[in-house]
Amino acid sequence: MLRPVFKSGLRAEAELVRSRLEGAGFHPVVTGAAQHSSLMPYLPDLESVVSVPESEEERALEYLQESRLLLEGTAPTGDVTSGVCAVHEQPAVATCERCGVFLCAKCGSLGTPPLCEDCVMRPEKPRGRPAWVTNVARVWFVVWAGSILFSVLAFLAYLLRR
């Protein structure tokens, strides 16, 4: 049975917590507003819930609580004191390792290395071309090459009949 360990009105925040829990070896599942993200990505009325199996609930809650205490106790370093988190409008305590966005203690994405919500959601490797695109290109090539071959053969047959 699944037990909720985190709730948020923002799908991106729930996905961020889910990815952090996965990285720590848990088996989280996001339900709620995340299921409707393709239709309404930032629907505030629906709540996203991150749940884990009952056997992992206590450890997951401890992990999230320890992370929050570490983040809230983090003092800004010299290079980010002038920065402000764009999401929570709080003083920045770190910057995203990939894109340089300022992160505050509430972001919940400060890890090693610290990443912003967008970078956590972005896959490591670039996604390849979808299979359907490759298949359409192959069919188009066969039709194109076939029509040229047919035209050449028809022209040769016409020349031979003369």
C-alpha positions in Angstrom: 0.0 0.0 0.0 1.3 3.5 -0.9 1.6 6.2 1.8 1.8 9.9 1.0 5.0 11.7 2.1 4.7 15.0 0.2 1.9 17.1 -1.1 2.1 20.2 -3.3 -0.1 22.4 -5.5 2.7 22.5 -8.1 3.3 19.4 -10.3 6.9 20.4 -10.9 7.6 20.5 -7.1 6.1 17.1 -6.7 8.2 15.7 -9.6 11.3 17.3 -8.0 10.7 15.5 -4.7 9.9 12.3 -6.6 13.2 12.4 -8.5 15.1 13.1 -5.2 13.5 10.2 -3.5 14.3 7.9 -6.5 17.9 9.1 -6.4 18.0 8.0 -2.8 16.8 4.5 -3.5 13.1 4.9 -2.8 10.2 3.9 -5.1 8.0 7.0 -5.2 4.8 7.5 -7.3 3.3 10.9 -8.1 -0.5 11.1 -8.3 -3.1 13.9 -8.5 -2.4 17.0 -10.6 0.6 15.3 -12.2 -1.8 12.9 -14.0 -3.4 15.9 -15.8 -0.2 17.8 -16.6 -0.5 17.4 -20.4 -3.8 19.2 -20.3 -3.3 21.8 -17.5 0.4 21.9 -16.5 0.0 24.3 -13.5 -3.4 23.6 -12.3 -3.4 25.0 -8.7 -6.7 23.5 -7.6 -5.5 19.9 -7.8 -2.8 18.7 -5.4 0.1 16.5 -6.5 0.9 13.8 -4.0 4.2 11.9 -3.8 3.7 8.5 -2.2 6.0 5.6 -1.4 5.4 2.0 -0.4 4.3 1.6 3.3 7.6 -0.2 4.1 9.6 2.9 3.0 7.3 5.6 4.5 9.3 6.3 7.7 12.7 6.3 6.0 11.4 8.6 3.2 9.9 11.1 5.7 13.2 11.1 7.7 15.1 11.6 4.4 12.9 14.6 3.4 13.0 16.1 6.9 16.8 15.8 7.1 17.1 17.4 3.6 14.8 20.3 4.6 16.8 20.9 7.8 20.0 21.0 5.9 18.6 23.4 3.3 17.0 25.7 5.8 20.2 25.9 7.8 22.3 26.7 4.7 23.8 30.1 4.9 24.3 32.0 1.6 27.9 31.9 0.3 29.7 34.9 -1.0 29.0 34.4 -4.7 25.2 34.2 -4.4 24.3 36.7 -1.7 22.9 39.1 -4.3 20.8 36.4 -6.0 17.1 35.7 -5.4 15.3 32.5 -6.1 12.9 33.1 -9.0 10.4 30.5 -7.7 10.2 31.3 -4.0 11.6 34.9 -4.1 13.9 34.1 -1.2 17.6 34.9 -0.9 19.7 32.4 -2.8 21.9 29.9 -1.0 23.3 28.2 -4.2 23.2 28.2 -7.9 22.2 25.4 -10.3 25.3 23.5 -11.5 24.0 23.3 -15.1 22.3 26.6 -15.9 23.3 28.9 -13.0 19.8 29.7 -11.8 19.7 30.9 -8.1 18.3 28.4 -5.6 17.0 29.2 -2.1 16.6 26.8 0.8 13.0 26.1 0.0 13.7 24.8 -3.5 14.4 21.3 -2.1 16.8 20.6 -5.0 20.1 21.4 -3.3 22.0 18.2 -3.6 25.4 17.3 -4.9 25.5 19.0 -7.3 22.7 21.5 -6.7 20.2 21.6 -9.6 17.1 23.7 -10.4 13.7 22.1 -11.0 14.1 22.3 -14.8 17.5 20.7 -14.8 16.3 17.9 -12.4 13.4 17.2 -14.8 15.7 17.3 -17.9 17.1 13.9 -18.9 20.9 13.5 -18.8 21.2 12.4 -22.4 19.5 14.1 -25.3 16.4 12.2 -26.5 16.8 10.4 -29.7 14.4 10.7 -32.7 11.1 9.0 -32.1 10.6 5.7 -33.9 7.6 6.9 -35.8 9.7 9.8 -37.4 12.2 7.2 -38.6 9.5 5.0 -40.0 7.8 7.9 -41.9 11.2 8.9 -43.3 11.8 5.3 -44.5 8.4 5.1 -46.1 8.8 8.5 -47.8 12.2 7.4 -49.1 10.9 4.1 -50.5 8.0 5.9 -52.3 10.4 8.6 -53.6 13.0 6.2 -54.8 10.4 3.8 -56.1 8.8 6.5 -58.2 12.1 7.5 -59.7 13.0 3.9 -60.5 9.6 3.3 -62.0 9.9 6.4 -64.2 13.4 5.4 -65.4 12.2 1.8 -66.2 9.1 3.2 -68.0 11.3 5.5 -70.1 13.6 2.7 -71.0 10.7 0.4 -72.0 9.3 3.3 -74.2 12.7 3.6 -75.9 13.0 -0.1 -76.5 9.5 -0.3 -78.1 10.4 2.3 -80.7 
